[in-house]
Amino acid sequence: MTDDTTDKSAAKPCPICGKPAIARYRPFCSSRCADVDLHRWLSGGYSIPGSTDEDEDGDEVPLVPRTPDER
């Protein structure tokens, strides 16, 4: 592989620093930017915000199991 910028990777800049992407590290410009991105994934820097108050179907999530009388 070469370090040359390719047509596809040149269309989008590096998502970390904004420099032109290099084919070898695509979509990044260097191994440093690739490592920065990996660290963000592994440390939880990238996350999808969500609510923990309700279950997917809208019912409350019980903190303790219900007894047969409560069901």
mmCIF file of the N, C-alpha and C atoms, coordinates in Angstrom:
data_MODEL
# 
_entry.id   MODEL 
# 
loop_
_atom_site.group_PDB 
_atom_site.id 
_atom_site.type_symbol 
_atom_site.label_atom_id 
_atom_site.label_alt_id 
_atom_site.label_comp_id 
_atom_site.label_asym_id 
_atom_site.label_entity_id 
_atom_site.label_seq_id 
_atom_site.pdbx_PDB_ins_code 
_atom_site.Cartn_x 
_atom_site.Cartn_y 
_atom_site.Cartn_z 
_atom_site.occupancy 
_atom_site.B_iso_or_equiv 
_atom_site.pdbx_formal_charge 
_atom_site.auth_seq_id 
_atom_site.auth_comp_id 
_atom_site.auth_asym_id 
_atom_site.auth_atom_id 
_atom_site.pdbx_PDB_model_num 
ATOM 1   N N  . MET A 1 1  ? 0.835   -1.182  0.000  1.00 0.00 ? 1  MET A N  1 
ATOM 2   C CA . MET A 1 1  ? 0.000   0.000   0.000  1.00 0.00 ? 1  MET A CA 1 
ATOM 3   C C  . MET A 1 1  ? 0.878   1.242   0.000  1.00 0.00 ? 1  MET A C  1 
ATOM 4   N N  . THR A 1 2  ? 0.352   2.314   -0.498 1.00 0.00 ? 2  THR A N  1 
ATOM 5   C CA . THR A 1 2  ? 1.114   3.551   -0.548 1.00 0.00 ? 2  THR A CA 1 
ATOM 6   C C  . THR A 1 2  ? 0.500   4.586   0.372  1.00 0.00 ? 2  THR A C  1 
ATOM 7   N N  . ASP A 1 3  ? 1.236   5.627   0.639  1.00 0.00 ? 3  ASP A N  1 
ATOM 8   C CA . ASP A 1 3  ? 0.750   6.716   1.473  1.00 0.00 ? 3  ASP A CA 1 
ATOM 9   C C  . ASP A 1 3  ? 0.093   7.810   0.645  1.00 0.00 ? 3  ASP A C  1 
ATOM 10  N N  . ASP A 1 4  ? -0.086  7.579   -0.656 1.00 0.00 ? 4  ASP A N  1 
ATOM 11  C CA . ASP A 1 4  ? -0.669  8.586   -1.539 1.00 0.00 ? 4  ASP A CA 1 
ATOM 12  C C  . ASP A 1 4  ? -2.146  8.777   -1.244 1.00 0.00 ? 4  ASP A C  1 
ATOM 13  N N  . THR A 1 5  ? -2.602  9.983   -1.464 1.00 0.00 ? 5  THR A N  1 
ATOM 14  C CA . THR A 1 5  ? -4.013  10.281  -1.310 1.00 0.00 ? 5  THR A CA 1 
ATOM 15  C C  . THR A 1 5  ? -4.746  9.762   -2.541 1.00 0.00 ? 5  THR A C  1 
ATOM 16  N N  . THR A 1 6  ? -5.845  9.043   -2.324 1.00 0.00 ? 6  THR A N  1 
ATOM 17  C CA . THR A 1 6  ? -6.614  8.514   -3.441 1.00 0.00 ? 6  THR A CA 1 
ATOM 18  C C  . THR A 1 6  ? -7.797  9.419   -3.727 1.00 0.00 ? 6  THR A C  1 
ATOM 19  N N  . ASP A 1 7  ? -8.442  9.195   -4.884 1.00 0.00 ? 7  ASP A N  1 
ATOM 20  C CA . ASP A 1 7  ? -9.580  10.024  -5.272 1.00 0.00 ? 7  ASP A CA 1 
ATOM 21  C C  . ASP A 1 7  ? -10.707 9.941   -4.252 1.00 0.00 ? 7  ASP A C  1 
ATOM 22  N N  . LYS A 1 8  ? -11.031 8.728   -3.797 1.00 0.00 ? 8  LYS A N  1 
ATOM 23  C CA . LYS A 1 8  ? -12.127 8.565   -2.840 1.00 0.00 ? 8  LYS A CA 1 
ATOM 24  C C  . LYS A 1 8  ? -11.790 9.185   -1.487 1.00 0.00 ? 8  LYS A C  1 
ATOM 25  N N  . SER A 1 9  ? -10.589 8.909   -0.982 1.00 0.00 ? 9  SER A N  1 
ATOM 26  C CA . SER A 1 9  ? -10.226 9.419   0.336  1.00 0.00 ? 9  SER A CA 1 
ATOM 27  C C  . SER A 1 9  ? -9.977  10.922  0.320  1.00 0.00 ? 9  SER A C  1 
ATOM 28  N N  . ALA A 1 10 ? -9.637  11.472  -0.843 1.00 0.00 ? 10 ALA A N  1 
ATOM 29  C CA . ALA A 1 10 ? -9.409  12.906  -0.930 1.00 0.00 ? 10 ALA A CA 1 
ATOM 30  C C  . ALA A 1 10 ? -10.724 13.668  -0.863 1.00 0.00 ? 10 ALA A C  1 
ATOM 31  N N  . ALA A 1 11 ? -11.821 13.012  -1.171 1.00 0.00 ? 11 ALA A N  1 
ATOM 32  C CA . ALA A 1 11 ? -13.119 13.670  -1.161 1.00 0.00 ? 11 ALA A CA 1 
ATOM 33  C C  . ALA A 1 11 ? -13.538 14.050  0.255  1.00 0.00 ? 11 ALA A C  1 
ATOM 34  N N  . LYS A 1 12 ? -13.148 13.246  1.250  1.00 0.00 ? 12 LYS A N  1 
ATOM 35  C CA . LYS A 1 12 ? -13.530 13.513  2.630  1.00 0.00 ? 12 LYS A CA 1 
ATOM 36  C C  . LYS A 1 12 ? -12.282 13.726  3.472  1.00 0.00 ? 12 LYS A C  1 
ATOM 37  N N  . PRO A 1 13 ? -12.276 14.744  4.296  1.00 0.00 ? 13 PRO A N  1 
ATOM 38  C CA . PRO A 1 13 ? -11.106 14.978  5.154  1.00 0.00 ? 13 PRO A CA 1 
ATOM 39  C C  . PRO A 1 13 ? -11.099 14.029  6.353  1.00 0.00 ? 13 PRO A C  1 
ATOM 40  N N  . CYS A 1 14 ? -9.985  13.972  7.007  1.00 0.00 ? 14 CYS A N  1 
ATOM 41  C CA . CYS A 1 14 ? -9.831  13.171  8.225  1.00 0.00 ? 14 CYS A CA 1 
ATOM 42  C C  . CYS A 1 14 ? -10.866 13.639  9.252  1.00 0.00 ? 14 CYS A C  1 
ATOM 43  N N  . PRO A 1 15 ? -11.637 12.730  9.843  1.00 0.00 ? 15 PRO A N  1 
ATOM 44  C CA . PRO A 1 15 ? -12.656 13.138  10.803 1.00 0.00 ? 15 PRO A CA 1 
ATOM 45  C C  . PRO A 1 15 ? -12.091 13.678  12.120 1.00 0.00 ? 15 PRO A C  1 
ATOM 46  N N  . ILE A 1 16 ? -10.822 13.439  12.386 1.00 0.00 ? 16 ILE A N  1 
ATOM 47  C CA . ILE A 1 16 ? -10.215 13.904  13.635 1.00 0.00 ? 16 ILE A CA 1 
ATOM 48  C C  . ILE A 1 16 ? -9.623  15.300  13.488 1.00 0.00 ? 16 ILE A C  1 
ATOM 49  N N  . CYS A 1 17 ? -8.789  15.509  12.449 1.00 0.00 ? 17 CYS A N  1 
ATOM 50  C CA . CYS A 1 17 ? -8.086  16.793  12.342 1.00 0.00 ? 17 CYS A CA 1 
ATOM 51  C C  . CYS A 1 17 ? -8.471  17.615  11.118 1.00 0.00 ? 17 CYS A C  1 
ATOM 52  N N  . GLY A 1 18 ? -9.141  17.001  10.135 1.00 0.00 ? 18 GLY A N  1 
ATOM 53  C CA . GLY A 1 18 ? -9.580  17.736  8.956  1.00 0.00 ? 18 GLY A CA 1 
ATOM 54  C C  . GLY A 1 18 ? -8.585  17.778  7.810  1.00 0.00 ? 18 GLY A C  1 
ATOM 55  N N  . LYS A 1 19 ? -7.413  17.174  7.975  1.00 0.00 ? 19 LYS A N  1 
ATOM 56  C CA . LYS A 1 19 ? -6.429  17.121  6.891  1.00 0.00 ? 19 LYS A CA 1 
ATOM 57  C C  . LYS A 1 19 ? -6.902  16.116  5.841  1.00 0.00 ? 19 LYS A C  1 
ATOM 58  N N  . PRO A 1 20 ? -6.347  16.166  4.641  1.00 0.00 ? 20 PRO A N  1 
ATOM 59  C CA . PRO A 1 20 ? -6.733  15.186  3.609  1.00 0.00 ? 20 PRO A CA 1 
ATOM 60  C C  . PRO A 1 20 ? -6.396  13.759  4.064  1.00 0.00 ? 20 PRO A C  1 
ATOM 61  N N  . ALA A 1 21 ? -7.303  12.833  3.835  1.00 0.00 ? 21 ALA A N  1 
ATOM 62  C CA . ALA A 1 21 ? -7.101  11.441  4.229  1.00 0.00 ? 21 ALA A CA 1 
ATOM 63  C C  . ALA A 1 21 ? -6.074  10.779  3.324  1.00 0.00 ? 21 ALA A C  1 
ATOM 64  N N  . ILE A 1 22 ? -5.385  9.790   3.865  1.00 0.00 ? 22 ILE A N  1 
ATOM 65  C CA . ILE A 1 22 ? -4.370  9.030   3.129  1.00 0.00 ? 22 ILE A CA 1 
ATOM 66  C C  . ILE A 1 22 ? -4.875  7.596   3.021  1.00 0.00 ? 22 ILE A C  1 
ATOM 67  N N  . ALA A 1 23 ? -4.701  6.993   1.846  1.00 0.00 ? 23 ALA A N  1 
ATOM 68  C CA . ALA A 1 23 ? -5.255  5.664   1.564  1.00 0.00 ? 23 ALA A CA 1 
ATOM 69  C C  . ALA A 1 23 ? -4.855  4.633   2.620  1.00 0.00 ? 23 ALA A C  1 
ATOM 70  N N  . ARG A 1 24 ? -3.635  4.665   3.072  1.00 0.00 ? 24 ARG A N  1 
ATOM 71  C CA . ARG A 1 24 ? -3.161  3.667   4.036  1.00 0.00 ? 24 ARG A CA 1 
ATOM 72  C C  . ARG A 1 24 ? -3.925  3.715   5.352  1.00 0.00 ? 24 ARG A C  1 
ATOM 73  N N  . TYR A 1 25 ? -4.348  4.889   5.768  1.00 0.00 ? 25 TYR A N  1 
ATOM 74  C CA . TYR A 1 25 ? -5.032  5.064   7.052  1.00 0.00 ? 25 TYR A CA 1 
ATOM 75  C C  . TYR A 1 25 ? -6.498  5.457   6.890  1.00 0.00 ? 25 TYR A C  1 
ATOM 76  N N  . ARG A 1 26 ? -7.006  5.344   5.678  1.00 0.00 ? 26 ARG A N  1 
ATOM 77  C CA . ARG A 1 26 ? -8.354  5.803   5.366  1.00 0.00 ? 26 ARG A CA 1 
ATOM 78  C C  . ARG A 1 26 ? -9.343  5.357   6.417  1.00 0.00 ? 26 ARG A C  1 
ATOM 79  N N  . PRO A 1 27 ? -10.212 6.168   6.946  1.00 0.00 ? 27 PRO A N  1 
ATOM 80  C CA . PRO A 1 27 ? -10.529 7.530   6.524  1.00 0.00 ? 27 PRO A CA 1 
ATOM 81  C C  . PRO A 1 27 ? -9.696  8.595   7.227  1.00 0.00 ? 27 PRO A C  1 
ATOM 82  N N  . PHE A 1 28 ? -8.629  8.197   7.882  1.00 0.00 ? 28 PHE A N  1 
ATOM 83  C CA . PHE A 1 28 ? -7.788  9.132   8.631  1.00 0.00 ? 28 PHE A CA 1 
ATOM 84  C C  . PHE A 1 28 ? -6.583  9.574   7.808  1.00 0.00 ? 28 PHE A C  1 
ATOM 85  N N  . CYS A 1 29 ? -5.854  10.563  8.324  1.00 0.00 ? 29 CYS A N  1 
ATOM 86  C CA . CYS A 1 29 ? -4.674  11.067  7.620  1.00 0.00 ? 29 CYS A CA 1 
ATOM 87  C C  . CYS A 1 29 ? -3.388  10.435  8.137  1.00 0.00 ? 29 CYS A C  1 
ATOM 88  N N  . SER A 1 30 ? -3.446  9.813   9.317  1.00 0.00 ? 30 SER A N  1 
ATOM 89  C CA . SER A 1 30 ? -2.240  9.243   9.905  1.00 0.00 ? 30 SER A CA 1 
ATOM 90  C C  . SER A 1 30 ? -2.618  8.179   10.929 1.00 0.00 ? 30 SER A C  1 
ATOM 91  N N  . SER A 1 31 ? -1.622  7.435   11.380 1.00 0.00 ? 31 SER A N  1 
ATOM 92  C CA . SER A 1 31 ? -1.883  6.434   12.416 1.00 0.00 ? 31 SER A CA 1 
ATOM 93  C C  . SER A 1 31 ? -2.234  7.116   13.738 1.00 0.00 ? 31 SER A C  1 
ATOM 94  N N  . ARG A 1 32 ? -1.714  8.320   13.944 1.00 0.00 ? 32 ARG A N  1 
ATOM 95  C CA . ARG A 1 32 ? -2.039  9.053   15.164 1.00 0.00 ? 32 ARG A CA 1 
ATOM 96  C C  . ARG A 1 32 ? -3.532  9.336   15.247 1.00 0.00 ? 32 ARG A C  1 
ATOM 97  N N  . CYS A 1 33 ? -4.113  9.846   14.158 1.00 0.00 ? 33 CYS A N  1 
ATOM 98  C CA . CYS A 1 33 ? -5.542  10.147  14.154 1.00 0.00 ? 33 CYS A CA 1 
ATOM 99  C C  . CYS A 1 33 ? -6.372  8.871   14.282 1.00 0.00 ? 33 CYS A C  1 
ATOM 100 N N  . ALA A 1 34 ? -5.906  7.777   13.672 1.00 0.00 ? 34 ALA A N  1 
ATOM 101 C CA . ALA A 1 34 ? -6.595  6.498   13.819 1.00 0.00 ? 34 ALA A CA 1 
ATOM 102 C C  . ALA A 1 34 ? -6.564  6.044   15.278 1.00 0.00 ? 34 ALA A C  1 
ATOM 103 N N  . ASP A 1 35 ? -5.427  6.231   15.952 1.00 0.00 ? 35 ASP A N  1 
ATOM 104 C CA . ASP A 1 35 ? -5.307  5.859   17.356 1.00 0.00 ? 35 ASP A CA 1 
ATOM 105 C C  . ASP A 1 35 ? -6.167  6.744   18.252 1.00 0.00 ? 35 ASP A C  1 
ATOM 106 N N  . VAL A 1 36 ? -6.255  8.020   17.937 1.00 0.00 ? 36 VAL A N  1 
ATOM 107 C CA . VAL A 1 36 ? -7.119  8.929   18.699 1.00 0.00 ? 36 VAL A CA 1 
ATOM 108 C C  . VAL A 1 36 ? -8.569  8.457   18.605 1.00 0.00 ? 36 VAL A C  1 
ATOM 109 N N  . ASP A 1 37 ? -9.002  8.088   17.402 1.00 0.00 ? 37 ASP A N  1 
ATOM 110 C CA . ASP A 1 37 ? -10.369 7.607   17.206 1.00 0.00 ? 37 ASP A CA 1 
ATOM 111 C C  . ASP A 1 37 ? -10.612 6.304   17.970 1.00 0.00 ? 37 ASP A C  1 
ATOM 112 N N  . LEU A 1 38 ? -9.653  5.376   17.903 1.00 0.00 ? 38 LEU A N  1 
ATOM 113 C CA . LEU A 1 38 ? -9.780  4.114   18.634 1.00 0.00 ? 38 LEU A CA 1 
ATOM 114 C C  . LEU A 1 38 ? -9.881  4.368   20.131 1.00 0.00 ? 38 LEU A C  1 
ATOM 115 N N  . HIS A 1 39 ? -9.070  5.271   20.650 1.00 0.00 ? 39 HIS A N  1 
ATOM 116 C CA . HIS A 1 39 ? -9.132  5.597   22.081 1.00 0.00 ? 39 HIS A CA 1 
ATOM 117 C C  . HIS A 1 39 ? -10.496 6.145   22.468 1.00 0.00 ? 39 HIS A C  1 
ATOM 118 N N  . ARG A 1 40 ? -11.062 6.989   21.614 1.00 0.00 ? 40 ARG A N  1 
ATOM 119 C CA . ARG A 1 40 ? -12.392 7.535   21.900 1.00 0.00 ? 40 ARG A CA 1 
ATOM 120 C C  . ARG A 1 40 ? -13.441 6.436   21.956 1.00 0.00 ? 40 ARG A C  1 
ATOM 121 N N  . TRP A 1 41 ? -13.349 5.454   21.058 1.00 0.00 ? 41 TRP A N  1 
ATOM 122 C CA . TRP A 1 41 ? -14.294 4.330   21.090 1.00 0.00 ? 41 TRP A CA 1 
ATOM 123 C C  . TRP A 1 41 ? -14.116 3.511   22.353 1.00 0.00 ? 41 TRP A C  1 
ATOM 124 N N  . LEU A 1 42 ? -12.863 3.173   22.683 1.00 0.00 ? 42 LEU A N  1 
ATOM 125 C CA . LEU A 1 42 ? -12.608 2.293   23.817 1.00 0.00 ? 42 LEU A CA 1 
ATOM 126 C C  . LEU A 1 42 ? -12.874 2.956   25.162 1.00 0.00 ? 42 LEU A C  1 
ATOM 127 N N  . SER A 1 43 ? -12.737 4.270   25.235 1.00 0.00 ? 43 SER A N  1 
ATOM 128 C CA . SER A 1 43 ? -12.952 4.962   26.506 1.00 0.00 ? 43 SER A CA 1 
ATOM 129 C C  . SER A 1 43 ? -14.400 5.410   26.687 1.00 0.00 ? 43 SER A C  1 
ATOM 130 N N  . GLY A 1 44 ? -15.243 5.163   25.686 1.00 0.00 ? 44 GLY A N  1 
ATOM 131 C CA . GLY A 1 44 ? -16.650 5.553   25.803 1.00 0.00 ? 44 GLY A CA 1 
ATOM 132 C C  . GLY A 1 44 ? -16.899 6.980   25.374 1.00 0.00 ? 44 GLY A C  1 
ATOM 133 N N  . GLY A 1 45 ? -15.960 7.577   24.680 1.00 0.00 ? 45 GLY A N  1 
ATOM 134 C CA . GLY A 1 45 ? -16.127 8.947   24.215 1.00 0.00 ? 45 GLY A CA 1 
ATOM 135 C C  . GLY A 1 45 ? -17.232 9.094   23.181 1.00 0.00 ? 45 GLY A C  1 
ATOM 136 N N  . TYR A 1 46 ? -17.462 8.033   22.425 1.00 0.00 ? 46 TYR A N  1 
ATOM 137 C CA . TYR A 1 46 ? -18.563 8.021   21.467 1.00 0.00 ? 46 TYR A CA 1 
ATOM 138 C C  . TYR A 1 46 ? -19.703 7.241   22.113 1.00 0.00 ? 46 TYR A C  1 
ATOM 139 N N  . SER A 1 47 ? -20.838 7.867   22.249 1.00 0.00 ? 47 SER A N  1 
ATOM 140 C CA . SER A 1 47 ? -21.983 7.170   22.820 1.00 0.00 ? 47 SER A CA 1 
ATOM 141 C C  . SER A 1 47 ? -23.272 7.722   22.229 1.00 0.00 ? 47 SER A C  1 
ATOM 142 N N  . ILE A 1 48 ? -24.301 6.927   22.308 1.00 0.00 ? 48 ILE A N  1 
ATOM 143 C CA . ILE A 1 48 ? -25.613 7.335   21.834 1.00 0.00 ? 48 ILE A CA 1 
ATOM 144 C C  . ILE A 1 48 ? -26.437 7.690   23.060 1.00 0.00 ? 48 ILE A C  1 
ATOM 145 N N  . PRO A 1 49 ? -26.887 8.932   23.158 1.00 0.00 ? 49 PRO A N  1 
ATOM 146 C CA . PRO A 1 49 ? -27.679 9.310   24.331 1.00 0.00 ? 49 PRO A CA 1 
ATOM 147 C C  . PRO A 1 49 ? -29.012 8.574   24.332 1.00 0.00 ? 49 PRO A C  1 
ATOM 148 N N  . GLY A 1 50 ? -29.465 8.229   25.500 1.00 0.00 ? 50 GLY A N  1 
ATOM 149 C CA . GLY A 1 50 ? -30.732 7.531   25.617 1.00 0.00 ? 50 GLY A CA 1 
ATOM 150 C C  . GLY A 1 50 ? -31.284 7.664   27.020 1.00 0.00 ? 50 GLY A C  1 
ATOM 151 N N  . SER A 1 51 ? -32.497 7.265   27.157 1.00 0.00 ? 51 SER A N  1 
ATOM 152 C CA . SER A 1 51 ? -33.169 7.327   28.443 1.00 0.00 ? 51 SER A CA 1 
ATOM 153 C C  . SER A 1 51 ? -33.197 5.943   29.068 1.00 0.00 ? 51 SER A C  1 
ATOM 154 N N  . THR A 1 52 ? -32.903 5.837   30.337 1.00 0.00 ? 52 THR A N  1 
ATOM 155 C CA . THR A 1 52 ? -32.957 4.562   31.026 1.00 0.00 ? 52 THR A CA 1 
ATOM 156 C C  . THR A 1 52 ? -34.225 4.438   31.852 1.00 0.00 ? 52 THR A C  1 
ATOM 157 N N  . ASP A 1 53 ? -35.127 5.423   31.747 1.00 0.00 ? 53 ASP A N  1 
ATOM 158 C CA . ASP A 1 53 ? -36.336 5.422   32.557 1.00 0.00 ? 53 ASP A CA 1 
ATOM 159 C C  . ASP A 1 53 ? -37.378 4.418   32.086 1.00 0.00 ? 53 ASP A C  1 
ATOM 160 N N  . GLU A 1 54 ? -37.450 4.169   30.806 1.00 0.00 ? 54 GLU A N  1 
ATOM 161 C CA . GLU A 1 54 ? -38.493 3.306   30.285 1.00 0.00 ? 54 GLU A CA 1 
ATOM 162 C C  . GLU A 1 54 ? -37.912 2.187   29.437 1.00 0.00 ? 54 GLU A C  1 
ATOM 163 N N  . ASP A 1 55 ? -38.656 1.106   29.362 1.00 0.00 ? 55 ASP A N  1 
ATOM 164 C CA . ASP A 1 55 ? -38.302 -0.017  28.510 1.00 0.00 ? 55 ASP A CA 1 
ATOM 165 C C  . ASP A 1 55 ? -38.651 0.334   27.067 1.00 0.00 ? 55 ASP A C  1 
ATOM 166 N N  . GLU A 1 56 ? -38.223 -0.474  26.109 1.00 0.00 ? 56 GLU A N  1 
ATOM 167 C CA . GLU A 1 56 ? -38.484 -0.197  24.701 1.00 0.00 ? 56 GLU A CA 1 
ATOM 168 C C  . GLU A 1 56 ? -39.963 -0.084  24.388 1.00 0.00 ? 56 GLU A C  1 
ATOM 169 N N  . ASP A 1 57 ? -40.797 -0.858  25.061 1.00 0.00 ? 57 ASP A N  1 
ATOM 170 C CA . ASP A 1 57 ? -42.221 -0.831  24.769 1.00 0.00 ? 57 ASP A CA 1 
ATOM 171 C C  . ASP A 1 57 ? -42.966 0.233   25.573 1.00 0.00 ? 57 ASP A C  1 
ATOM 172 N N  . GLY A 1 58 ? -42.247 1.010   26.372 1.00 0.00 ? 58 GLY A N  1 
ATOM 173 C CA . GLY A 1 58 ? -42.857 2.105   27.105 1.00 0.00 ? 58 GLY A CA 1 
ATOM 174 C C  . GLY A 1 58 ? -43.234 1.768   28.533 1.00 0.00 ? 58 GLY A C  1 
ATOM 175 N N  . ASP A 1 59 ? -43.127 0.503   28.927 1.00 0.00 ? 59 ASP A N  1 
ATOM 176 C CA . ASP A 1 59 ? -43.442 0.114   30.301 1.00 0.00 ? 59 ASP A CA 1 
ATOM 177 C C  . ASP A 1 59 ? -42.283 0.458   31.215 1.00 0.00 ? 59 ASP A C  1 
ATOM 178 N N  . GLU A 1 60 ? -42.622 0.727   32.468 1.00 0.00 ? 60 GLU A N  1 
ATOM 179 C CA . GLU A 1 60 ? -41.560 0.990   33.431 1.00 0.00 ? 60 GLU A CA 1 
ATOM 180 C C  . GLU A 1 60 ? -40.769 -0.279  33.681 1.00 0.00 ? 60 GLU A C  1 
ATOM 181 N N  . VAL A 1 61 ? -39.507 -0.113  33.910 1.00 0.00 ? 61 VAL A N  1 
ATOM 182 C CA . VAL A 1 61 ? -38.655 -1.250  34.222 1.00 0.00 ? 61 VAL A CA 1 
ATOM 183 C C  . VAL A 1 61 ? -38.654 -1.418  35.733 1.00 0.00 ? 61 VAL A C  1 
ATOM 184 N N  . PRO A 1 62 ? -39.159 -2.564  36.233 1.00 0.00 ? 62 PRO A N  1 
ATOM 185 C CA . PRO A 1 62 ? -39.178 -2.754  37.690 1.00 0.00 ? 62 PRO A CA 1 
ATOM 186 C C  . PRO A 1 62 ? -37.770 -2.973  38.221 1.00 0.00 ? 62 PRO A C  1 
ATOM 187 N N  . LEU A 1 63 ? -37.501 -2.392  39.379 1.00 0.00 ? 63 LEU A N  1 
ATOM 188 C CA . LEU A 1 63 ? -36.188 -2.548  39.993 1.00 0.00 ? 63 LEU A CA 1 
ATOM 189 C C  . LEU A 1 63 ? -36.091 -3.867  40.754 1.00 0.00 ? 63 LEU A C  1 
ATOM 190 N N  . VAL A 1 64 ? -37.227 -4.359  41.236 1.00 0.00 ? 64 VAL A N  1 
ATOM 191 C CA . VAL A 1 64 ? -37.262 -5.651  41.925 1.00 0.00 ? 64 VAL A CA 1 
ATOM 192 C C  . VAL A 1 64 ? -38.310 -6.518  41.243 1.00 0.00 ? 64 VAL A C  1 
ATOM 193 N N  . PRO A 1 65 ? -38.144 -7.812  41.249 1.00 0.00 ? 65 PRO A N  1 
ATOM 194 C CA . PRO A 1 65 ? -39.139 -8.684  40.626 1.00 0.00 ? 65 PRO A CA 1 
ATOM 195 C C  . PRO A 1 65 ? -40.490 -8.548  41.317 1.00 0.00 ? 65 PRO A C  1 
ATOM 196 N N  . ARG A 1 66 ? -41.540 -8.627  40.522 1.00 0.00 ? 66 ARG A N  1 
ATOM 197 C CA . ARG A 1 66 ? -42.899 -8.558  41.066 1.00 0.00 ? 66 ARG A CA 1 
ATOM 198 C C  . ARG A 1 66 ? -43.327 -9.931  41.561 1.00 0.00 ? 66 ARG A C  1 
ATOM 199 N N  . THR A 1 67 ? -44.115 -9.941  42.616 1.00 0.00 ? 67 THR A N  1 
ATOM 200 C CA . THR A 1 67 ? -44.657 -11.184 43.118 1.00 0.00 ? 67 THR A CA 1 
ATOM 201 C C  . THR A 1 67 ? -45.841 -11.594 42.265 1.00 0.00 ? 67 THR A C  1 
ATOM 202 N N  . PRO A 1 68 ? -46.253 -12.848 42.294 1.00 0.00 ? 68 PRO A N  1 
ATOM 203 C CA . PRO A 1 68 ? -47.397 -13.286 41.482 1.00 0.00 ? 68 PRO A CA 1 
ATOM 204 C C  . PRO A 1 68 ? -48.667 -12.487 41.754 1.00 0.00 ? 68 PRO A C  1 
ATOM 205 N N  . ASP A 1 69 ? -48.846 -11.985 42.965 1.00 0.00 ? 69 ASP A N  1 
ATOM 206 C CA . ASP A 1 69 ? -50.042 -11.188 43.294 1.00 0.00 ? 69 ASP A CA 1 
ATOM 207 C C  . ASP A 1 69 ? -50.046 -9.843  42.555 1.00 0.00 ? 69 ASP A C  1 
ATOM 208 N N  . GLU A 1 70 ? -48.883 -9.287  42.295 1.00 0.00 ? 70 GLU A N  1 
ATOM 209 C CA . GLU A 1 70 ? -48.784 -7.967  41.654 1.00 0.00 ? 70 GLU A CA 1 
ATOM 210 C C  . GLU A 1 70 ? -48.927 -8.051  40.136 1.00 0.00 ? 70 GLU A C  1 
ATOM 211 N N  . ARG A 1 71 ? -48.784 -9.219  39.568 1.00 0.00 ? 71 ARG A N  1 
ATOM 212 C CA . ARG A 1 71 ? -48.845 -9.366  38.115 1.00 0.00 ? 71 ARG A CA 1 
ATOM 213 C C  . ARG A 1 71 ? -50.217 -9.352  37.658 1.00 0.00 ? 71 ARG A C  1 
# 
